């Protein structure tokens, strides 16, 4: 499902990402069972971290270190898992998108690993992690207009276009909506994050999406 370019492997030998597909998805705007589950996850996170311990957490540091290496200031654009956990610790609401997105966001919170997702029916061919080319166009979720990439950013593309700037923003073209029936989930690793961590994050994501997005 995901091919990692040799140039990426040469520069970051222990960078990895894992993918899984969930089929037969029924996505809704919200679900009471999911909202109840969120509260149990929030309670667990508050018992596990405070803002100081989160800042010093080894896994969070590895993502921040990688962000610096690829030219992203992690104090301005935080890794998704850390950003979500911070919101919980600061008693700020986490975004409510739909049951599928909310479900895999909970997996990211529980695992500490950022998770990307793509509507499989909007993806053409295989996913390919590579360095971007100068001038490639990317429209990420929440962006008002497309941006032209400088070249050298780590991206994920399908056979036609970019689907993510790795590991922090997915494309608007392949986002999960209420019409989504098949989801490609991707646990996003950085150097120092083990395959075990990536597998655990993906297991959470598959379990939660299947549990709260059962096809009717």
SEPABA-140760 format. One line per field, with one value per residue: residue number from 1; residue in one letter; x, y, z of N, C-alpha, C, O in turn. Coordinates in Angstrom, 2 decimals, decimal comma. Layout:
N
i: (NUM/...)
aa: (a/...)
n_c1: (X/...)
n_c2: (Y/...)
n_c3: (Z/...)
ca_c1: (X/...)
ca_c2: (Y/...)
ca_c3: (Z/...)
c_c1: (X/...)
c_c2: (Y/...)
c_c3: (Z/...)
o_c1: (X/...)
o_c2: (Y/...)
o_c3: (Z/...)
REM end
This chain:
216
i: (1/2/3/4/5/6/7/8/9/10/11/12/13/14/15/16/17/18/19/20/21/22/23/24/25/26/27/28/29/30/31/32/33/34/35/36/37/38/39/40/41/42/43/44/45/46/47/48/49/50/51/52/53/54/55/56/57/58/59/60/61/62/63/64/65/66/67/68/69/70/71/72/73/74/75/76/77/78/79/80/81/82/83/84/85/86/87/88/89/90/91/92/93/94/95/96/97/98/99/100/101/102/103/104/105/106/107/108/109/110/111/112/113/114/115/116/117/118/119/120/121/122/123/124/125/126/127/128/129/130/131/132/133/134/135/136/137/138/139/140/141/142/143/144/145/146/147/148/149/150/151/152/153/154/155/156/157/158/159/160/161/162/163/164/165/166/167/168/169/170/171/172/173/174/175/176/177/178/179/180/181/182/183/184/185/186/187/188/189/190/191/192/193/194/195/196/197/198/199/200/201/202/203/204/205/206/207/208/209/210/211/212/213/214/215/216)
aa: (x/x/x/x/x/x/x/x/x/x/x/x/x/x/x/x/x/x/x/x/x/x/x/x/x/x/x/x/x/x/x/x/x/x/x/x/x/x/x/x/x/x/x/x/x/x/x/x/x/x/x/x/x/x/x/x/x/x/x/x/x/x/x/x/x/x/x/x/x/x/x/x/x/x/x/x/x/x/x/x/x/x/x/x/x/x/x/x/x/x/x/x/x/x/x/x/x/x/x/x/x/x/x/x/x/x/x/x/x/x/x/x/x/x/x/x/x/x/x/x/x/x/x/x/x/x/x/x/x/x/x/x/x/x/x/x/x/x/x/x/x/x/x/x/x/x/x/x/x/x/x/x/x/x/x/x/x/x/x/x/x/x/x/x/x/x/x/x/x/x/x/x/x/x/x/x/x/x/x/x/x/x/x/x/x/x/x/x/x/x/x/x/x/x/x/x/x/x/x/x/x/x/x/x/x/x/x/x/x/x/x/x/x/x/x/x)
n_c1: (0,83/1,98/4,79/8,10/10,35/13,69/15,49/14,43/14,80/17,57/18,28/16,80/17,07/15,67/13,07/9,64/6,35/3,08/0,35/-3,20/-6,34/-9,73/-12,80/-16,27/-17,34/-19,42/-19,99/-20,85/-22,12/-21,97/-21,98/-23,47/-22,32/-19,65/-19,00/-19,19/-17,11/-14,96/-14,75/-13,81/-11,31/-10,15/-10,02/-8,19/-5,90/-5,43/-4,73/-2,34/-0,56/0,78/1,17/3,90/5,14/4,37/5,78/8,33/8,19/9,48/8,68/7,21/9,24/10,83/9,26/9,13/11,86/12,28/10,60/11,98/14,25/13,25/12,56/10,32/8,79/8,13/6,93/5,13/3,72/2,49/3,18/0,52/-0,54/0,54/-0,54/-3,29/-3,36/-2,42/-4,53/-6,49/-5,31/-5,28/-7,88/-9,30/-11,60/-11,40/-11,23/-14,35/-15,19/-16,20/-17,57/-15,66/-13,19/-12,97/-12,72/-10,24/-8,60/-8,72/-7,30/-4,78/-4,33/-4,31/-2,12/-0,02/1,00/0,96/-1,74/-2,64/-5,22/-7,04/-9,57/-10,25/-11,51/-10,93/-8,31/-5,72/-4,21/-1,10/0,23/2,93/5,79/7,93/10,41/9,34/8,83/10,05/7,65/5,41/1,93/-0,14/-3,06/-4,08/-6,11/-8,24/-6,83/-6,96/-6,26/-4,44/-0,95/2,32/4,93/8,26/10,09/11,70/10,38/9,00/6,66/3,51/2,25/-0,27/-0,83/-1,40/-1,44/-0,50/-1,18/-0,62/1,37/4,04/4,82/2,29/0,03/-2,91/-4,33/-6,94/-8,32/-8,54/-9,75/-11,57/-15,00/-18,61/-19,47/-17,60/-16,55/-14,50/-11,48/-8,11/-5,81/-3,01/-0,28/2,02/5,37/8,54/12,14/13,36/10,94/9,38/8,55/6,73/5,36/4,11/2,51/0,82/-0,55/-1,91/-3,51/-5,20/-6,48/-7,82/-9,49/-11,10/-12,33/-13,76/-15,44/-17,01/-17,99/-19,67/-21,07/-24,38)
n_c2: (-1,22/1,26/2,74/3,48/5,88/5,42/7,53/8,78/6,72/6,63/9,08/9,10/6,44/4,87/5,71/5,10/4,05/2,76/1,05/0,44/-0,89/-0,05/-1,29/-0,97/1,20/3,31/6,51/9,03/12,22/12,51/10,48/9,01/6,96/7,15/9,68/9,18/7,35/8,97/10,54/8,71/8,16/10,71/10,99/8,98/9,95/12,32/11,20/10,10/12,02/15,34/18,80/19,31/16,77/15,80/17,45/16,52/13,92/11,02/9,97/12,10/13,96/12,84/13,17/15,99/16,60/15,53/17,17/19,62/18,90/18,67/21,20/22,35/24,24/22,96/24,20/25,85/24,50/21,75/18,23/16,04/14,20/15,12/17,71/17,20/15,88/17,91/19,71/18,35/18,26/20,93/21,47/22,16/21,86/19,08/18,94/18,26/16,31/14,13/10,82/8,92/10,33/11,42/9,05/7,90/9,93/9,64/7,28/8,21/9,90/8,04/6,43/8,16/8,57/10,20/9,98/9,48/9,69/8,49/8,75/5,91/5,55/7,83/7,78/7,20/4,46/3,34/4,41/6,63/7,52/10,25/12,75/16,07/17,78/20,85/23,40/21,75/21,35/21,71/21,21/21,37/19,98/22,33/24,48/27,63/28,15/26,55/25,65/26,25/24,02/24,11/22,26/19,28/18,78/16,20/14,12/12,46/10,77/9,79/8,02/10,22/12,70/14,81/13,57/14,05/16,14/15,08/14,65/15,78/17,04/16,28/15,84/17,86/16,77/14,04/13,62/12,36/11,93/12,23/10,60/8,65/5,31/3,46/3,39/4,35/3,96/5,43/5,04/7,28/7,32/8,44/8,87/6,75/5,98/2,99/0,00/-1,46/0,51/1,84/-0,20/-0,65/1,81/1,74/-0,50/0,42/2,47/1,10/-0,56/1,35/2,80/0,78/0,06/2,36/3,16/1,40/-0,27/0,21)
n_c3: (0,00/0,73/-0,63/0,07/-0,96/-2,19/-1,76/0,49/2,34/2,39/3,55/5,93/7,50/9,42/9,32/9,18/8,14/8,63/7,08/6,85/5,76/6,13/5,45/4,41/5,82/7,77/8,08/10,39/11,58/14,36/17,36/20,12/21,64/20,93/21,91/24,63/24,91/24,28/26,59/28,47/27,40/27,58/30,37/30,97/29,70/31,13/33,52/32,87/31,82/32,47/31,53/31,80/31,96/29,49/27,76/28,17/27,38/25,88/23,37/22,26/22,05/20,04/17,76/17,70/17,37/14,83/13,31/13,51/12,01/9,44/8,85/10,10/12,58/15,62/17,75/16,70/14,70/15,82/16,27/15,42/17,34/19,76/19,80/20,06/22,55/24,20/24,06/25,47/28,05/28,62/28,93/26,67/23,97/21,71/18,14/16,51/13,94/12,25/12,79/11,96/11,62/14,19/15,61/14,74/15,54/18,30/18,52/17,84/20,01/22,14/21,47/20,99/18,51/15,41/13,09/9,78/7,25/4,44/2,00/0,39/-2,07/-3,43/-3,97/-6,27/-7,49/-6,00/-2,80/-2,28/-0,66/-0,75/-1,68/-2,31/-5,46/-6,85/-6,90/-6,91/-6,32/-3,50/-1,63/1,47/4,15/5,56/4,57/2,92/0,30/-2,40/-2,02/-3,29/-3,32/-1,97/-2,69/-1,85/0,51/2,59/1,22/0,57/-2,14/-4,55/-7,63/-9,11/-7,75/-4,92/-1,66/0,94/3,07/4,72/8,19/8,78/7,56/5,79/2,49/1,10/-0,97/-0,55/1,85/4,73/4,61/5,10/3,11/2,78/2,33/2,34/4,09/4,10/6,52/8,12/10,16/11,34/11,37/12,75/12,80/15,34/16,38/17,03/15,11/16,54/18,01/15,89/14,85/17,04/17,20/14,77/15,15/17,21/15,76/13,66/15,19/16,60/14,52/13,24/15,34/15,88/13,46/12,11/9,34/8,31)
ca_c1: (0,00/2,86/6,17/8,96/11,40/15,06/16,11/13,95/15,46/18,98/18,42/16,19/17,00/14,72/11,74/8,68/4,92/2,32/-0,99/-4,25/-7,58/-10,99/-13,87/-17,61/-17,45/-20,58/-19,57/-21,91/-21,60/-21,64/-22,58/-23,42/-21,35/-18,32/-18,81/-18,93/-15,77/-14,02/-14,57/-12,96/-9,95/-9,66/-9,68/-6,95/-4,79/-5,17/-4,04/-1,03/0,30/0,46/1,87/5,35/5,57/4,18/6,89/9,54/7,94/10,48/8,06/6,90/10,52/11,29/8,51/9,58/13,21/12,15/10,03/13,08/15,14/12,64/12,28/9,04/8,91/7,09/6,23/4,07/2,94/2,82/2,74/-0,93/-0,84/0,85/-1,49/-4,56/-3,19/-2,32/-5,87/-7,16/-4,72/-5,62/-9,35/-9,84/-12,25/-10,73/-12,14/-15,33/-15,30/-17,20/-17,25/-14,43/-12,04/-12,89/-12,27/-8,79/-7,93/-8,59/-6,19/-3,56/-4,20/-3,96/-0,82/1,01/1,50/0,07/-2,37/-3,22/-6,27/-7,42/-10,71/-9,63/-12,15/-10,39/-6,88/-5,44/-3,01/-0,41/0,79/4,38/6,45/9,09/10,66/8,56/9,50/9,82/6,45/4,24/0,82/-0,79/-4,15/-4,32/-7,36/-8,26/-6,13/-7,86/-5,87/-3,29/0,38/3,35/5,98/9,61/10,88/12,46/9,51/8,56/5,25/2,93/1,44/-0,75/-0,30/-1,78/-1,26/-0,10/-2,27/-0,22/2,72/4,31/3,74/1,42/-1,19/-3,49/-4,92/-8,39/-8,90/-8,72/-10,17/-12,68/-16,27/-19,77/-19,67/-16,50/-16,88/-13,25/-10,47/-6,72/-5,23/-1,55/0,41/3,15/6,56/9,72/13,28/13,30/9,65/9,50/7,46/5,73/4,54/3,29/1,50/-0,16/-1,38/-2,78/-4,51/-6,20/-7,25/-8,73/-10,50/-12,03/-13,14/-14,72/-16,41/-17,92/-18,43/-20,19/-21,99/-25,75)
ca_c2: (0,00/2,44/2,54/4,56/6,12/5,12/8,76/8,94/5,69/7,00/10,20/8,72/4,97/4,21/6,30/4,13/4,29/1,53/1,32/-0,58/-0,48/-0,41/-1,26/-1,04/2,26/4,20/7,69/9,95/13,47/12,21/9,25/9,13/5,99/7,69/10,79/8,56/6,77/10,09/10,97/7,73/8,39/11,96/10,72/8,19/10,84/13,23/10,44/9,69/13,17/16,74/19,53/19,19/15,42/15,68/18,17/15,71/12,54/10,61/9,82/13,44/14,60/12,31/13,85/17,38/16,62/15,30/18,38/20,59/18,43/18,89/22,62/22,76/24,64/22,22/25,04/26,54/23,40/20,61/16,91/15,93/13,51/16,02/18,83/16,72/15,62/19,23/20,29/17,66/18,68/22,34/21,51/22,71/20,80/18,62/19,13/17,22/16,33/13,09/9,68/8,25/11,17/11,48/7,74/7,70/10,93/9,02/6,33/9,02/10,34/6,90/5,86/9,18/8,51/10,84/9,07/10,07/8,85/8,87/8,05/5,02/5,71/9,04/7,55/6,54/3,65/3,12/5,55/6,70/8,56/10,74/14,18/16,83/18,53/22,30/23,86/20,87/22,04/20,94/21,83/20,58/20,19/23,58/25,55/28,45/28,04/25,65/26,22/25,69/23,52/24,58/21,13/18,66/18,37/14,81/14,09/11,20/10,99/8,60/8,02/11,44/13,96/14,72/13,31/14,51/16,59/14,17/13,82/16,66/17,57/15,48/16,60/18,08/15,93/12,64/13,62/11,48/12,65/11,39/9,68/7,69/3,91/2,73/4,30/3,95/4,56/5,38/5,48/8,06/7,23/9,27/8,13/6,47/5,38/1,59/-0,64/-1,85/1,70/2,09/-1,26/-0,41/2,95/1,30/-1,40/1,29/3,19/0,15/-0,98/2,43/3,11/-0,32/0,07/3,51/3,46/0,17/-0,07/-0,18)
ca_c3: (0,00/0,79/-1,08/0,54/-1,94/-1,74/-1,26/1,87/3,15/2,55/4,49/7,21/7,37/10,31/9,21/8,65/8,32/8,41/6,57/6,92/5,11/6,78/4,45/4,95/6,83/7,77/8,85/10,80/12,17/15,75/17,88/21,57/22,19/20,69/22,84/25,94/24,87/24,34/27,98/29,15/26,88/28,17/31,77/30,98/29,31/32,25/34,55/32,36/31,53/32,66/30,47/31,99/31,58/28,05/27,12/28,32/26,95/24,88/22,06/21,76/21,69/18,75/16,70/17,65/16,79/13,39/12,72/13,34/10,95/8,12/8,68/10,68/13,98/16,33/18,72/15,95/14,12/16,67/15,82/15,67/18,59/20,87/19,78/20,60/23,98/24,86/24,16/26,58/29,31/28,83/29,01/25,43/23,20/20,50/17,00/16,19/12,49/12,02/13,66/11,53/11,96/15,66/16,10/14,58/16,40/19,62/18,41/17,89/21,40/22,99/21,09/20,86/17,13/14,45/12,14/8,58/6,69/3,09/1,42/-0,59/-3,37/-4,08/-4,16/-7,54/-7,45/-4,73/-2,09/-2,48/0,14/-1,49/-1,56/-3,28/-6,52/-6,80/-7,57/-6,78/-5,69/-2,44/-0,88/2,67/4,88/6,32/3,87/2,10/-1,10/-2,58/-1,90/-4,14/-2,45/-2,28/-3,16/-0,78/1,61/2,53/0,84/0,14/-3,34/-5,25/-8,99/-9,81/-7,03/-3,52/-0,72/2,27/3,40/5,85/8,71/9,56/6,94/4,72/1,39/1,09/-2,03/-0,13/3,26/5,13/4,67/5,40/1,99/2,73/2,58/2,57/4,63/4,28/7,73/8,12/11,36/10,81/12,20/12,54/13,35/16,77/16,71/16,66/14,38/17,54/18,27/14,70/14,79/18,10/16,79/13,69/15,75/17,86/14,75/13,00/16,19/16,91/13,33/13,07/16,45/15,86/12,09/11,54/8,23/8,68)
c_c1: (0,86/4,26/6,99/10,15/12,78/15,76/15,69/14,68/16,93/19,16/17,90/16,00/15,95/13,37/10,81/7,27/4,20/0,91/-1,92/-5,49/-8,77/-12,09/-15,22/-17,86/-18,77/-20,26/-20,76/-21,28/-21,19/-22,38/-22,41/-22,41/-19,91/-18,02/-18,53/-17,52/-14,70/-13,73/-13,69/-11,50/-9,36/-9,23/-8,37/-5,75/-4,43/-4,48/-2,63/-0,06/-0,15/1,30/3,39/5,84/5,39/5,35/8,16/9,37/8,86/9,88/7,75/8,16/11,01/10,55/8,94/10,95/13,14/11,57/11,12/13,95/14,57/12,13/10,94/9,25/7,80/6,44/5,11/3,14/3,31/2,43/1,31/-1,25/-0,57/-0,16/-2,83/-4,46/-3,11/-3,70/-6,64/-6,64/-5,05/-7,12/-9,96/-10,48/-11,39/-11,72/-13,09/-15,58/-16,42/-16,75/-15,96/-13,20/-11,86/-12,35/-10,77/-7,99/-7,74/-7,47/-4,85/-3,29/-3,71/-2,55/0,32/1,62/0,51/-0,47/-2,97/-4,31/-6,70/-8,65/-10,19/-10,23/-11,68/-8,89/-6,67/-4,12/-2,42/0,04/2,31/4,93/7,76/9,35/9,87/9,45/9,16/8,54/5,27/3,18/0,15/-1,86/-4,47/-5,66/-7,24/-7,53/-7,09/-7,53/-4,66/-1,98/1,33/4,53/7,36/10,44/11,72/11,65/9,20/7,06/4,82/2,05/0,80/-0,22/-0,60/-1,39/-0,82/-1,34/-1,90/1,16/3,03/5,15/2,65/0,19/-1,63/-4,15/-6,44/-9,06/-9,25/-9,22/-11,38/-13,94/-17,40/-20,06/-18,63/-16,96/-15,65/-12,18/-9,10/-6,20/-3,71/-1,00/1,77/4,33/7,58/10,90/13,18/11,97/9,64/8,32/6,35/4,80/3,60/2,18/0,41/-1,10/-2,38/-3,87/-5,61/-7,10/-8,26/-9,86/-11,54/-12,92/-14,17/-15,82/-17,45/-18,42/-18,91/-21,19/-23,37/-26,36)
c_c2: (1,26/2,05/3,75/4,67/5,88/6,37/9,06/7,97/6,04/8,11/9,85/7,20/4,31/4,91/5,27/4,62/3,00/1,89/0,12/-0,02/-0,95/-0,22/-1,31/-0,01/3,02/5,37/8,59/11,21/13,25/10,96/9,28/8,17/6,49/8,82/10,26/7,99/7,86/10,48/10,00/7,88/9,65/11,75/9,94/9,07/11,79/12,52/10,06/10,86/14,41/17,48/19,39/17,81/15,19/16,31/17,32/14,26/12,18/10,52/11,19/14,16/14,12/12,97/15,31/17,50/16,43/16,52/19,43/20,19/18,70/20,31/23,10/23,08/23,95/23,00/25,82/25,54/22,14/19,30/16,66/15,27/14,42/17,17/18,41/16,48/16,93/19,85/19,66/18,16/20,13/22,57/22,25/21,59/20,37/18,76/17,95/17,32/15,38/11,85/8,97/9,04/11,24/10,18/7,57/8,78/10,38/7,99/7,05/9,49/9,20/6,39/6,87/9,26/9,23/9,82/9,88/9,13/9,41/8,07/7,21/5,19/6,97/8,92/6,75/5,77/3,52/4,43/5,47/7,84/8,95/12,20/14,90/17,46/20,01/22,64/22,92/21,57/21,13/21,78/20,93/20,89/21,48/24,74/26,32/28,36/27,11/26,39/25,50/25,28/23,96/23,51/20,59/18,33/16,88/14,81/12,65/11,51/9,67/8,68/9,32/12,73/13,72/14,46/13,72/15,15/15,92/14,87/14,65/17,21/16,69/16,38/16,73/17,14/14,53/12,53/12,72/12,32/11,70/10,40/8,56/6,29/3,05/3,73/3,62/4,69/4,41/5,90/6,05/8,02/8,29/8,46/7,98/5,89/3,95/1,11/-1,07/-0,69/1,97/1,05/-1,05/0,72/2,53/0,36/-0,61/1,93/2,28/-0,25/0,11/2,77/2,01/-0,28/1,18/3,90/2,19/0,48/-0,58/-1,05)
c_c3: (0,00/0,37/-0,62/-0,41/-1,35/-1,20/0,17/2,78/3,40/3,58/5,88/7,23/8,25/10,34/8,59/8,89/7,97/7,94/6,78/6,26/5,93/5,75/5,14/6,04/6,65/8,69/9,14/11,39/13,63/16,19/19,39/22,19/22,03/21,67/24,25/26,01/24,94/25,78/28,76/28,69/27,50/29,62/31,87/30,67/30,45/33,41/34,15/32,23/32,30/31,62/30,58/31,55/30,09/27,30/27,12/27,88/25,78/23,48/21,44/21,30/20,33/17,59/16,58/17,00/15,27/12,69/12,50/12,16/9,56/7,95/9,18/12,15/14,78/17,47/18,05/15,27/14,89/15,99/16,28/17,00/19,79/20,95/20,40/22,10/24,76/25,06/25,32/27,92/29,65/28,91/27,82/24,63/22,01/19,34/16,82/14,69/12,04/12,78/13,25/11,93/13,48/16,23/15,93/15,28/17,81/19,63/18,47/19,31/22,28/22,72/21,11/19,47/16,21/13,45/10,99/8,06/5,35/2,67/0,25/-1,99/-4,10/-4,33/-5,44/-7,45/-6,06/-4,11/-2,14/-1,62/-0,54/-1,12/-2,65/-4,34/-6,39/-7,57/-7,53/-5,94/-4,67/-1,76/0,29/3,31/5,70/5,67/2,97/0,62/-1,22/-2,40/-2,85/-3,26/-2,93/-2,96/-2,01/0,45/1,47/2,26/0,60/-1,06/-3,76/-6,68/-9,74/-9,09/-5,60/-2,65/0,71/2,21/4,73/6,91/9,37/8,86/5,77/3,68/1,54/0,08/-1,55/1,32/3,49/5,32/5,05/4,28/1,94/3,12/2,88/3,01/4,62/5,51/7,66/9,44/10,94/11,77/11,87/13,09/14,87/17,23/16,17/15,83/15,34/17,86/17,10/14,57/15,83/17,74/15,72/14,20/16,45/16,81/14,06/13,96/16,41/15,71/13,11/14,12/16,29/14,47/11,40/10,42/8,63/7,60)
o_c1: (0,51/4,86/6,62/10,87/13,02/16,55/16,49/15,13/17,46/20,09/18,48/14,89/15,40/12,60/11,15/7,02/4,66/0,34/-1,48/-5,67/-8,82/-12,29/-15,31/-18,51/-19,17/-20,27/-21,58/-20,08/-20,16/-23,26/-21,32/-21,72/-19,07/-16,91/-17,72/-16,83/-13,66/-12,58/-12,90/-10,58/-8,20/-8,19/-7,55/-4,70/-3,25/-3,74/-1,80/1,13/-1,31/2,08/4,09/6,84/6,17/5,84/8,97/10,30/9,00/10,50/8,00/8,16/11,56/11,15/9,10/11,18/13,87/12,01/11,18/14,36/15,32/11,37/10,45/9,84/6,63/5,50/4,24/1,92/4,35/1,48/0,94/-2,14/-1,38/-0,58/-3,43/-5,38/-3,67/-3,99/-7,34/-7,42/-5,11/-7,59/-11,01/-9,96/-10,73/-12,93/-12,69/-16,13/-17,44/-15,66/-15,24/-12,26/-10,75/-11,60/-10,09/-6,82/-6,72/-6,76/-3,91/-2,14/-2,80/-1,86/1,48/2,63/-0,68/0,24/-3,72/-4,32/-6,72/-8,75/-9,75/-9,53/-11,99/-8,26/-7,35/-3,05/-3,14/0,20/2,90/4,58/8,58/8,61/9,75/10,65/8,11/8,36/4,21/3,48/-0,10/-1,61/-5,07/-6,27/-6,28/-7,59/-7,95/-8,42/-3,94/-1,90/1,16/5,08/7,59/11,37/12,36/12,15/9,13/6,28/5,65/1,21/1,24/0,77/-0,12/-1,05/-0,78/-2,40/-2,76/2,00/2,37/6,09/2,14/-0,65/-0,84/-4,49/-7,11/-10,22/-10,16/-9,12/-12,11/-13,94/-17,17/-20,83/-18,76/-17,68/-15,74/-11,99/-8,95/-6,15/-3,20/-1,22/2,55/4,30/7,51/10,69/12,94/11,88/9,88/7,25/5,17/3,58/2,43/1,05/-0,77/-2,31/-3,54/-5,01/-6,79/-8,32/-9,42/-11,03/-12,74/-14,12/-15,34/-16,98/-18,64/-19,17/-18,59/-22,03/-23,51/-27,51)
o_c2: (2,24/1,13/4,89/3,70/6,11/6,26/9,53/8,34/5,78/8,06/10,25/6,72/3,28/4,73/4,64/5,47/2,23/2,90/-1,02/1,20/-2,10/0,88/-1,65/-0,30/3,34/5,23/8,87/11,26/13,76/10,46/9,55/8,53/6,26/8,92/10,84/8,13/7,69/10,73/10,42/7,74/9,66/12,26/10,22/8,94/12,04/13,13/9,73/10,70/14,52/16,84/19,36/17,69/14,46/15,75/17,40/13,46/12,94/10,96/11,42/14,87/14,90/13,27/15,82/18,38/17,09/16,88/20,06/21,06/18,93/20,61/24,14/22,29/24,33/22,50/26,37/25,72/21,54/19,26/17,01/15,74/14,47/17,55/19,16/16,84/17,05/20,44/20,34/18,44/20,50/23,71/22,89/20,48/21,19/18,69/16,79/18,32/15,81/11,84/8,46/8,49/11,14/10,18/7,15/8,57/10,63/7,84/6,56/9,49/9,38/5,96/6,50/9,92/8,91/8,92/10,84/7,94/10,62/6,87/7,76/5,00/7,15/9,85/5,75/6,36/3,59/5,43/4,39/9,00/8,10/12,80/14,41/17,64/20,37/22,24/23,26/22,29/19,95/22,92/19,87/21,92/21,68/25,86/25,71/28,47/26,92/27,61/24,33/26,11/24,16/23,80/21,35/17,67/16,35/15,44/11,75/12,41/8,59/9,38/9,52/13,73/12,58/15,04/13,73/14,76/16,17/15,60/14,27/17,81/16,39/17,53/15,82/16,77/13,90/11,47/12,38/13,29/10,51/9,46/7,63/6,10/2,04/4,77/2,49/5,92/3,39/7,05/5,38/8,62/8,95/7,47/8,95/5,38/3,73/1,71/-1,05/-0,87/2,29/1,39/-1,25/0,62/2,92/0,42/-0,91/1,94/2,65/-0,27/-0,17/3,01/2,30/-0,56/0,97/4,87/1,94/1,37/-1,66/-1,48)
o_c3: (-0,66/0,94/-0,88/-0,64/-0,16/-0,26/0,98/3,86/4,47/4,39/6,89/7,01/7,86/11,29/7,59/9,74/7,13/8,36/6,89/6,20/6,36/5,24/6,32/7,04/5,53/9,91/8,26/11,65/14,07/15,50/19,88/23,15/22,90/22,19/24,98/27,02/25,57/26,15/29,61/29,49/27,91/30,04/32,74/31,30/30,70/34,17/35,01/32,50/32,71/30,90/29,56/30,84/29,48/26,32/26,19/28,00/24,83/22,51/20,26/20,29/19,55/16,56/15,47/16,17/14,53/11,60/11,45/11,39/8,61/7,03/8,73/12,88/14,65/18,10/18,72/15,27/14,62/15,22/17,40/17,72/20,72/22,04/21,16/22,85/25,85/26,10/26,06/28,83/30,82/28,96/27,94/24,60/21,38/19,56/16,95/14,22/11,50/13,36/14,11/12,52/13,99/17,21/16,86/15,60/18,45/20,63/19,08/19,76/23,09/23,65/21,23/19,26/16,22/13,01/11,21/8,38/5,13/2,94/-0,76/-2,98/-5,28/-4,84/-5,67/-7,33/-5,07/-4,80/-2,05/-1,84/-0,87/-0,35/-3,77/-4,14/-5,87/-8,72/-8,06/-4,99/-4,92/-1,37/0,13/3,04/6,44/6,16/2,32/-0,22/-0,25/-2,59/-3,16/-2,53/-4,12/-3,71/-1,29/1,36/0,36/2,99/0,45/-1,01/-3,37/-6,92/-10,85/-9,72/-5,13/-2,88/1,59/1,41/5,74/6,59/10,42/9,53/4,88/3,96/2,03/0,24/-2,09/1,93/2,57/6,07/5,28/4,48/1,15/4,10/3,58/2,38/5,08/5,51/7,21/9,81/10,27/12,84/10,83/13,78/15,59/18,34/14,99/15,83/14,98/17,97/17,31/14,23/15,56/17,94/15,76/13,75/16,31/16,95/13,89/13,58/16,41/15,87/12,83/13,83/16,55/14,33/10,23/10,55/9,20/7,73)
REM end
